[in-house]
Amino acid sequence: MLRLRSDLPLVGDASGRFLPWIVGFMVYLAALAIAGALSLDGVAERWQAGISGSLTVQIAPPPAPQPDEPPAEDRETRLERVLQVLRDEPGVAGIEVLGPDEMNRLLAPWLGPDSAELGLPLPDLVSVTLRSEGSVDLGALAAKLAAAVPGAQVDDHRRWLDDLAVFVQAVQLLAAIVVALVCLAAVLTVVFVTRTGLAVHRRVIEIVHLIGARDAYVAGQFQSHALRLGLVGGAVGSALAAVTLLGLQSLFAGLATPLLAGFGLGLAHWVALALLPLAAALIAMLTARLTVLRSLARMSRQ
């Protein structure tokens, strides 16, 4: 425990005993909110890096033949015509046809491991890697593919990335609101505890004023007390948050779905979270000082 010098009997205040617990709870909530926003932002960056510079071509299955119409081209012929168009495109760096095993793996989270046995009319998928972003006119490429094979579509993931960016921004805004509310609640708590301490020790404060103590001296006593309590409570809350985050990181690491792969915090994130107890203590200290100075100034005018 920190033991900062105090000439006022503030340690025994009943109201101050709850301040470390409240600060610890506030730091715990703030740490979870910040960590969630940082982790999700990291996952979004990995998702974006994984699909930027690439696109997917979907080739719908050929329509069922009608009695009075000539038979439609088979799937292999349609696929080869799409591949030829892609090979002729100078901005295409690589082409990969997704086979049945890969399709089954992609559909397994939604349709189960035996999705291939359901007999669904699934399209053929071609993963295309571009040489650089903007090197291919996607509109012209889509028109060429549609002309070569009716039903061929180009998905450049742009709409999905836009929705992902909006979602991440909404989560970050929510985390910022949570942190702001936590800070406001912590400030109000420190103000209440400080004013209670001033009321309890009013006679002692009047005596130290009579012997020459200034308002800054009294404020220093309260701010040192608030700093100690804030550090203790912040350390406890930060430790509990670290245990919670490590447990969640281990849980996400064991999930089979690749959507949450890499969900976790880096070294810089952990360092930032480790500074939360100090930030909470500084907020408590400054709040206590300002509260004492304003309260004493109001008392002197009465």
C-alpha positions in Angstrom: 0.0 0.0 0.0 1.1 3.5 -0.7 1.5 5.7 2.4 1.7 9.3 1.5 2.2 11.8 4.3 -1.1 13.3 5.6 -1.5 15.7 8.5 -5.3 15.4 8.4 -7.1 12.3 9.7 -8.5 11.3 6.3 -7.6 7.6 6.4 -10.3 6.7 8.8 -13.1 8.3 6.8 -16.0 5.9 6.2 -16.8 7.5 2.9 -13.2 7.1 1.6 -13.2 3.3 2.2 -15.5 2.7 -0.8 -13.5 4.9 -3.2 -10.9 2.3 -4.1 -13.6 -0.2 -4.9 -15.5 2.3 -7.0 -12.4 3.4 -8.9 -11.4 -0.2 -9.4 -14.8 -1.0 -10.9 -14.6 2.0 -13.2 -11.1 1.1 -14.4 -12.3 -2.5 -15.0 -15.2 -1.3 -17.2 -13.0 1.3 -19.0 -10.4 -1.3 -19.7 -12.9 -3.8 -21.2 -14.4 -1.1 -23.4 -11.1 0.1 -24.7 -9.7 -3.4 -25.2 -12.8 -4.4 -27.1 -12.5 -1.4 -29.5 -8.8 -2.0 -30.0 -9.2 -5.7 -30.6 -12.0 -5.3 -33.1 -10.1 -2.6 -34.9 -7.2 -5.0 -35.2 -9.4 -7.8 -36.5 -11.0 -5.5 -39.0 -7.5 -4.4 -40.3 -6.6 -8.1 -40.8 -9.8 -8.8 -42.6 -9.3 -5.8 -44.9 -5.7 -6.7 -45.5 -6.7 -10.3 -46.3 -9.2 -9.3 -49.0 -7.9 -6.0 -50.4 -6.4 -6.3 -53.8 -8.6 -9.3 -54.6 -12.0 -10.1 -55.9 -14.3 -13.1 -56.5 -16.0 -14.1 -59.7 -19.3 -16.1 -59.3 -20.5 -18.2 -62.1 -24.1 -19.3 -61.8 -25.0 -22.9 -62.7 -26.3 -23.2 -66.3 -30.1 -23.1 -66.5 -32.1 -26.3 -66.8 -32.6 -27.3 -70.5 -36.0 -26.7 -71.9 -37.6 -29.1 -74.4 -37.8 -26.6 -77.2 -34.3 -25.0 -76.7 -30.8 -26.2 -77.4 -28.9 -27.6 -74.5 -27.0 -25.1 -72.5 -23.2 -25.1 -72.1 -21.9 -27.3 -69.3 -20.3 -25.9 -66.2 -16.7 -26.8 -67.3 -17.1 -24.8 -70.6 -18.6 -21.8 -68.8 -15.8 -21.9 -66.3 -13.1 -22.1 -68.9 -14.5 -19.1 -70.8 -14.4 -17.1 -67.6 -10.8 -18.1 -66.9 -9.8 -17.1 -70.4 -11.2 -13.6 -69.9 -9.3 -13.3 -66.6 -6.1 -14.6 -68.2 -6.3 -11.9 -70.9 -6.7 -9.1 -68.2 -3.2 -7.5 -67.6 -4.1 -6.4 -64.1 -4.8 -9.9 -62.9 -1.8 -11.5 -61.0 -3.3 -14.8 -60.0 -6.4 -17.0 -60.5 -7.6 -19.8 -58.3 -10.7 -21.9 -58.8 -12.3 -23.0 -55.5 -12.9 -26.7 -55.6 -15.5 -28.7 -53.9 -13.5 -29.2 -50.7 -12.9 -25.4 -50.4 -16.5 -24.7 -51.1 -17.5 -27.2 -48.4 -15.2 -25.6 -45.9 -16.6 -22.1 -46.6 -20.2 -23.4 -46.2 -19.6 -25.6 -43.2 -20.2 -22.8 -40.5 -23.7 -22.3 -42.0 -24.8 -25.6 -43.5 -22.7 -28.0 -41.5 -19.9 -30.3 -42.5 -22.0 -32.3 -45.0 -23.1 -29.3 -47.1 -21.7 -31.0 -50.3 -24.2 -33.8 -49.9 -27.3 -31.4 -49.9 -27.3 -31.1 -53.7 -27.6 -27.3 -53.7 -27.1 -25.5 -57.0 -24.0 -23.7 -55.9 -22.1 -21.4 -58.3 -18.5 -21.9 -59.3 -16.2 -19.4 -57.5 -12.9 -18.0 -58.8 -10.6 -16.1 -56.5 -8.7 -13.4 -58.4 -5.6 -11.6 -57.1 -4.9 -8.2 -58.6 -1.5 -6.7 -59.2 -2.4 -3.5 -57.4 -5.6 -1.7 -56.4 -6.9 0.4 -59.3 -5.0 -1.5 -61.9 -8.2 -3.2 -63.2 -11.4 -1.4 -64.4 -13.9 -3.5 -62.5 -16.8 -2.2 -64.5 -15.2 -3.2 -67.8 -14.1 -6.6 -66.4 -17.7 -7.3 -65.2 -19.0 -6.4 -68.6 -16.6 -8.7 -70.3 -17.4 -11.6 -68.0 -21.1 -11.1 -68.4 -20.8 -11.0 -72.2 -18.7 -14.2 -72.2 -20.8 -16.1 -69.7 -24.3 -14.9 -68.8 -24.7 -15.0 -65.1 -21.1 -14.3 -64.2 -20.7 -11.7 -61.5 -17.8 -9.8 -59.9 -17.7 -9.2 -56.2 -14.9 -6.8 -55.1 -15.9 -6.9 -51.4 -16.2 -3.2 -51.4 -19.7 -3.2 -50.0 -18.7 -5.7 -47.3 -15.7 -3.5 -46.3 -17.9 -0.4 -46.1 -20.3 -2.2 -43.8 -17.4 -3.4 -41.7 -15.9 0.1 -41.4 -19.3 1.5 -40.3 -19.6 -1.3 -37.7 -16.1 -0.8 -36.3 -16.7 3.0 -36.1 -20.0 2.4 -34.2 -18.3 0.1 -31.7 -15.5 2.6 -31.2 -18.0 5.4 -30.6 -19.9 3.2 -28.1 -16.6 2.4 -26.3 -15.8 6.1 -26.2 -19.2 6.9 -24.7 -18.7 4.1 -22.1 -15.3 5.5 -21.1 -16.6 9.0 -20.9 -19.5 7.9 -18.7 -17.1 5.9 -16.5 -14.8 9.0 -16.1 -17.9 11.2 -15.3 -19.0 8.7 -12.6 -15.5 8.5 -11.1 -15.3 12.3 -11.0 -18.7 12.6 -9.3 -17.7 9.9 -6.8 -14.5 11.7 -5.9 -16.4 15.0 -5.5 -18.9 13.4 -3.2 -16.2 11.7 -1.1 -14.1 14.9 -0.9 -17.0 17.1 0.1 -17.9 14.5 2.8 -14.4 14.6 4.1 -14.5 18.4 4.2 -17.7 18.4 6.2 -16.3 15.8 8.6 -13.0 17.5 9.2 -14.3 21.1 9.0 -13.2 21.9 12.6 -9.8 20.5 12.0 -9.5 22.5 8.8 -10.5 25.7 10.6 -7.8 25.1 13.2 -5.0 24.6 10.7 -6.3 27.8 9.0 -5.9 29.7 12.2 -2.3 28.5 12.6 -1.4 29.8 9.1 -2.2 26.9 6.7 -3.4 28.0 3.3 -6.1 26.5 1.1 -3.5 24.9 -1.1 -2.0 23.1 1.8 -5.4 21.6 2.7 -6.1 20.8 -0.9 -2.7 19.0 -1.0 -3.8 16.7 1.9 -7.0 15.7 0.1 -5.3 15.2 -3.3 -2.6 13.0 -1.8 -5.3 10.9 -0.1 -7.3 10.7 -3.4 -4.2 9.8 -5.3 -3.4 6.9 -3.0 -6.9 5.5 -3.1 -7.1 5.9 -6.9 -3.8 4.1 -7.4 -4.9 1.2 -5.2 -8.4 0.9 -6.8 -7.0 1.4 -10.3 -4.4 -1.3 -9.8 -7.0 -3.8 -8.6 -9.4 -3.0 -11.5 -6.6 -3.2 -14.0 -5.5 -6.6 -12.7 -9.0 -8.0 -12.9 -9.4 -6.6 -16.4 -6.1 -8.2 -17.5 -7.3 -11.6 -16.2 -10.6 -11.2 -18.0 -9.0 -10.2 -21.3 -6.5 -13.0 -21.1 -9.3 -15.5 -20.6 -11.3 -14.1 -23.5 -8.2 -14.1 -25.7 -7.6 -17.8 -24.9 -11.3 -18.5 -25.6 -11.2 -16.9 -29.0 -7.9 -18.5 -29.9 -9.6 -21.9 -29.5 -12.5 -21.2 -31.8 -12.6 -22.9 -35.1 -14.1 -20.0 -37.1 -11.5 -17.9 -38.9 -13.7 -14.7 -38.5 -12.2 -14.1 -35.1 -8.7 -15.2 -35.8 -6.1 -13.0 -34.3 -8.6 -11.4 -31.8 -6.5 -10.1 -29.1 -4.2 -7.2 -27.9 -0.7 -6.4 -28.9 2.1 -5.2 -26.7 1.3 -1.5 -27.3 -2.3 -2.1 -26.3 -1.3 -3.8 -23.1 1.0 -0.9 -22.2 -1.8 1.5 -22.8 -4.1 -0.5 -20.5 -1.4 -0.7 -17.9 -1.5 3.2 -17.7 -5.2 3.2 -16.8 -4.5 3.0 -13.0 -2.2 6.0 -13.2 -4.8 7.9 -15.3 -7.6 7.1 -12.8 -5.4 8.2 -9.9 -4.5 11.5 -11.6 -8.2 12.1 -12.3 -9.1 11.5 -8.7 -6.2 13.7 -7.5 -7.1 16.7 -9.7 -10.8 16.3 -8.9 -10.1 16.3 -5.2 -7.9 19.3 -5.4 -10.3 21.4 -7.5 -13.2 20.3 -5.2 -11.4 21.4 -2.0 -10.2 24.7 -3.4 -13.7 25.6 -4.6 -15.3 24.5 -1.4 -12.9 26.4 0.8 -13.3 29.5 -1.3 -17.0 29.3 -0.9 -16.7 28.7 2.9 -14.4 31.8 3.2 -17.0 34.0 1.7 -19.7 32.9 4.1 
